[in-house]
Amino acid sequence: MVAICEILVAMGYRVSFMPINLAWDGPYSQALQMAGVEVIFHPEASSPKQWLKTNGNLIDWVLGSRYYVLSEIIDDVRLHCPKAKILFDTVDLHFLREQRKAELSDDPTLHAAAKKTETQELGLIEKSDTTFVVSEMEQALLHEKTPQADIQVLSNIHTTQNDVAPFEGREGILFVGGYQHPPNLDAACWLTEEILPALRESLPDVQLHLIGSKMPEWLKTRQQPGLQNHGFVEDMTPFLSHCLVAVAPLRYGAGVKGKVNQAMAWGLPVVATPCAAEGIHTSHDHDILLANSTENFVEEILRLHNDQQLWATLSSNGQKNVERYFSRQAAQAVLARVLAHSSSR
């Protein structure tokens, strides 16, 4: 979302950012202001509704990020922003992720919750002028469920890094995720309980680096050979530059995984489940390595450790993938087309 705001400012639009809770978030809010984005926060604004009531006539487009945010405000937008087009950024299809979790556990309660989320998301899509999804797969799914809706692909946005450190001197395995997100916590459990112990039978000195915010205390304090729990880190550069491989053992989820995009943007090869690689336009042995079991993950990680040419191929092709599908230029082309089209309607 930060990248989208910056792109829109560069295109000449006046952009205002409103967190639904109107929170001021210190350096993050200041960074948006420095990029030319107006940040709306309390107490300058007493509520989203009040701000829209005062300023709604000035708004041409409202971009709502995630269904549970847009659902809080969409009626006020329609009431107070009479000329605004509503753009719904799903980020990922939450109901799809919930459905997959329910199928994995065969839990009737989770199935019911997923159906409720689907009803909410599809309802917002029908009320919006344009809906953004992050992959062609999700676009096709929504075309089936909401054939009259305007569904566009606006995916993750990343910048590739120059001067990728070579294979020599790298070591360690990297996993990144916000641990309040259940698929990431599930993946971390699989990594620590099964994949890492099996891998250390062949690589007894290998280290697994777990990074990310909101790590639960039981995981943060877990101790086992080869496990490094870092929690939240301010700067990912040392890990992206010096680890040998990134892993994404997600057993369920939806959308396009930023952890995979980010590693590829840095020229860091990735071993991922098919779920984690969904929507990223990758192919096995070309720009990613795919694995769907503990044995597969161990095998593919060992291949990368033992094959410098494979590592270099994945590193180079991964960056080309990001440049083609997930660059700022790619995102700007989508935004320019959608905004021009909505203006003409």
PETA-V873596 format. One record per residue. N is the residue number from 0. RES is the residue in three letters. PSI is psi in radians with two decimals (999 if undefined). NEAR is the number of other ideal C-beta (glycine too) atoms within 10 Angstrom. Layout:
n->[N N]
res->[RES RES]
psi->[PSI PSI]
near->[NEAR NEAR]
This chain:
n->[0 1 2 3 4 5 6 7 8 9 10 11 12 13 14 15 16 17 18 19 20 21 22 23 24 25 26 27 28 29 30 31 32 33 34 35 36 37 38 39 40 41 42 43 44 45 46 47 48 49 50 51 52 53 54 55 56 57 58 59 60 61 62 63 64 65 66 67 68 69 70 71 72 73 74 75 76 77 78 79 80 81 82 83 84 85 86 87 88 89 90 91 92 93 94 95 96 97 98 99 100 101 102 103 104 105 106 107 108 109 110 111 112 113 114 115 116 117 118 119 120 121 122 123 124 125 126 127 128 129 130 131 132 133 134 135 136 137 138 139 140 141 142 143 144 145 146 147 148 149 150 151 152 153 154 155 156 157 158 159 160 161 162 163 164 165 166 167 168 169 170 171 172 173 174 175 176 177 178 179 180 181 182 183 184 185 186 187 188 189 190 191 192 193 194 195 196 197 198 199 200 201 202 203 204 205 206 207 208 209 210 211 212 213 214 215 216 217 218 219 220 221 222 223 224 225 226 227 228 229 230 231 232 233 234 235 236 237 238 239 240 241 242 243 244 245 246 247 248 249 250 251 252 253 254 255 256 257 258 259 260 261 262 263 264 265 266 267 268 269 270 271 272 273 274 275 276 277 278 279 280 281 282 283 284 285 286 287 288 289 290 291 292 293 294 295 296 297 298 299 300 301 302 303 304 305 306 307 308 309 310 311 312 313 314 315 316 317 318 319 320 321 322 323 324 325 326 327 328 329 330 331 332 333 334 335 336 337 338 339 340 341 342 343 344]
res->[MET VAL ALA ILE CYS GLU ILE LEU VAL ALA MET GLY TYR ARG VAL SER PHE MET PRO ILE ASN LEU ALA TRP ASP GLY PRO TYR SER GLN ALA LEU GLN MET ALA GLY VAL GLU VAL ILE PHE HIS PRO GLU ALA SER SER PRO LYS GLN TRP LEU LYS THR ASN GLY ASN LEU ILE ASP TRP VAL LEU GLY SER ARG TYR TYR VAL LEU SER GLU ILE ILE ASP ASP VAL ARG LEU HIS CYS PRO LYS ALA LYS ILE LEU PHE ASP THR VAL ASP LEU HIS PHE LEU ARG GLU GLN ARG LYS ALA GLU LEU SER ASP ASP PRO THR LEU HIS ALA ALA ALA LYS LYS THR GLU THR GLN GLU LEU GLY LEU ILE GLU LYS SER ASP THR THR PHE VAL VAL SER GLU MET GLU GLN ALA LEU LEU HIS GLU LYS THR PRO GLN ALA ASP ILE GLN VAL LEU SER ASN ILE HIS THR THR GLN ASN ASP VAL ALA PRO PHE GLU GLY ARG GLU GLY ILE LEU PHE VAL GLY GLY TYR GLN HIS PRO PRO ASN LEU ASP ALA ALA CYS TRP LEU THR GLU GLU ILE LEU PRO ALA LEU ARG GLU SER LEU PRO ASP VAL GLN LEU HIS LEU ILE GLY SER LYS MET PRO GLU TRP LEU LYS THR ARG GLN GLN PRO GLY LEU GLN ASN HIS GLY PHE VAL GLU ASP MET THR PRO PHE LEU SER HIS CYS LEU VAL ALA VAL ALA PRO LEU ARG TYR GLY ALA GLY VAL LYS GLY LYS VAL ASN GLN ALA MET ALA TRP GLY LEU PRO VAL VAL ALA THR PRO CYS ALA ALA GLU GLY ILE HIS THR SER HIS ASP HIS ASP ILE LEU LEU ALA ASN SER THR GLU ASN PHE VAL GLU GLU ILE LEU ARG LEU HIS ASN ASP GLN GLN LEU TRP ALA THR LEU SER SER ASN GLY GLN LYS ASN VAL GLU ARG TYR PHE SER ARG GLN ALA ALA GLN ALA VAL LEU ALA ARG VAL LEU ALA HIS SER SER SER ARG]
psi->[-0.65 -0.78 -0.72 -0.78 -0.78 -0.69 -0.78 -0.69 -0.76 -0.48 -0.09 0.11 2.63 2.12 2.28 2.39 2.15 1.86 2.40 -0.43 0.05 0.50 2.45 2.18 0.75 -2.20 -0.49 -0.76 -0.71 -0.66 -0.68 -0.75 -0.73 -0.44 0.02 0.29 2.29 2.24 2.16 2.13 2.88 2.44 0.01 -0.62 2.29 -0.46 2.72 -0.72 -0.76 -0.74 -0.74 -0.67 -0.64 -0.64 0.00 -0.57 -0.29 -0.12 2.26 -0.60 2.49 2.11 1.92 2.16 2.02 2.48 -0.63 -0.23 -0.91 -0.61 -0.49 -0.38 -0.19 -0.67 -0.69 -0.61 -0.83 -0.61 -0.75 -0.14 1.28 -0.47 0.05 2.45 2.44 2.16 2.11 1.95 1.82 -0.44 -0.99 2.88 1.84 -0.65 -0.55 -0.76 -0.75 -0.65 -0.75 -0.65 -0.73 -0.69 -0.63 -0.67 -0.17 0.89 2.00 -0.61 -0.74 -0.65 -0.75 -0.71 -0.70 -0.69 -0.68 -0.76 -0.70 -0.76 -0.73 -0.82 -0.79 -0.60 -0.71 -0.66 -0.75 -0.51 -0.28 2.74 -0.67 2.47 2.31 2.31 2.94 -0.06 2.74 -0.54 -0.81 -0.60 -0.80 -0.70 -0.76 -0.54 -0.61 -0.71 -0.55 1.26 -0.39 -0.19 2.64 1.84 2.12 2.62 2.01 1.77 -2.98 2.73 2.13 2.75 2.19 2.60 2.44 2.89 0.98 2.23 2.43 3.08 -0.77 2.35 -0.16 2.64 2.68 2.79 2.43 2.27 2.28 2.38 2.59 2.14 0.00 -0.22 1.96 -0.69 -0.58 -0.69 -0.70 -0.75 -0.70 -0.64 -0.79 -0.74 -0.85 -0.61 -0.52 -0.92 -0.86 -0.86 -0.70 -0.67 -0.67 -0.20 -0.53 -0.53 1.39 -0.30 0.02 2.55 2.36 2.17 2.00 2.11 2.48 2.81 2.84 0.69 2.22 2.68 -0.67 -0.54 -0.69 -0.62 0.02 2.35 2.23 2.75 2.24 -0.04 2.21 1.90 1.96 -0.40 -2.57 2.34 2.50 -0.62 2.07 -0.16 -0.85 -0.63 -0.75 -0.48 -0.39 -0.26 2.72 -0.56 2.53 2.57 2.60 1.32 1.02 2.16 -0.32 2.91 -3.02 2.99 -2.93 2.31 2.00 -0.56 -0.61 -0.82 -0.80 -0.80 -0.78 -0.66 -0.51 0.11 0.40 1.98 2.60 2.39 2.15 2.72 2.78 -0.61 -0.76 -0.42 0.05 2.33 0.15 0.02 0.62 2.88 2.53 2.35 -0.08 -0.97 0.08 2.84 2.27 2.48 2.52 0.25 2.91 -0.79 -0.72 -0.78 -0.78 -0.78 -0.79 -0.64 -0.71 -0.67 -0.78 -0.65 -0.51 -0.05 1.64 -0.63 -0.71 -0.77 -0.81 -0.66 -0.83 -0.68 -0.86 -0.82 -0.53 -0.75 -0.68 -0.66 -0.81 -0.74 -0.63 -0.75 -0.39 0.42 2.93 -0.59 -0.71 -0.76 -0.72 -0.67 -0.71 -0.84 -0.75 -0.75 -0.78 -0.77 -0.65 -0.70 -0.74 -0.51 -0.52 -0.15 999]
near->[13 13 15 21 20 18 19 20 15 12 12 6 14 12 19 15 19 18 17 15 11 18 11 14 13 8 8 12 17 12 14 21 11 9 14 14 19 12 20 18 15 12 7 10 16 10 11 20 17 13 18 23 14 11 14 19 12 11 17 13 20 23 21 23 18 17 24 14 18 25 17 14 18 19 11 18 22 15 12 20 20 10 10 19 20 21 23 29 20 27 19 19 25 19 23 24 21 22 20 19 21 19 13 13 12 8 13 9 9 17 16 12 16 21 14 12 19 18 11 16 25 18 14 20 23 13 17 24 17 22 26 24 28 26 21 12 17 24 16 11 17 20 12 7 15 16 8 7 18 17 21 16 17 21 22 23 21 22 14 17 17 7 6 18 16 11 17 6 9 16 13 16 26 27 23 23 23 14 19 12 16 13 22 24 18 18 27 22 14 18 22 19 12 16 25 25 16 14 23 18 8 13 17 9 9 19 16 23 20 25 20 21 12 14 23 12 7 7 16 13 9 16 6 12 12 18 17 13 18 14 13 11 14 5 7 14 11 10 21 21 16 15 24 18 23 24 31 26 26 25 16 21 23 27 21 25 28 18 23 27 22 22 29 28 23 25 24 26 28 28 26 27 23 12 19 25 23 22 22 25 16 22 12 13 13 12 23 26 24 18 23 13 12 18 12 16 26 22 16 23 24 14 16 20 20 11 13 12 8 17 21 15 15 25 20 14 18 28 21 12 22 27 16 11 20 24 17 15 10 18 19 17 12 16 21 13 11 19 18 9 14 17 10 6 8]
